[in-house]
Amino acid sequence: MTRPMNRKGETGPVPFRTGRFFSIESKWYFACREGVDRGPFDSRGDAVAALQEYLRDLDQVQEKAARLS
């Protein structure tokens, strides 16, 4: 088992972290920080691809918001 480590720029005790992906009844989901689970997806790979797309979209929204402010 690997020892938990701080992420870049973090100091202090390492917080508890869980995996972002989980499955229920053979369907895959990913958890968002906003508290909303996304899915279902047919495979873990599909869930990973959907998460990557979700994060790209989120980055674009944040960039647009920064330009408007």
C-alpha positions, 0 to 999 in steps of 0.5 A, a space after each residue: 500500500 502506498 503512503 498518502 502524500 500531499 499534492 503540489 503546494 499542499 502543506 500539513 496533514 494529508 486529508 482523506 481522499 477517495 477514488 473518483 470512480 465507482 460502480 453500481 450494478 455493472 454501471 460506472 460513475 464519477 464523483 464531482 466536487 460539486 457533490 453530483 455523481 455523473 453517470 451511468 457509463 457502460 465501462 470505467 473507460 467511458 467514465 474516465 473519458 466523460 470526466 476528462 470532457 467534463 473537466 475540459 468544459 469546466 476549464 472553458 467556462 472558468 476561462 470565459 468567466 475570468 475574461 468577462 470579469 
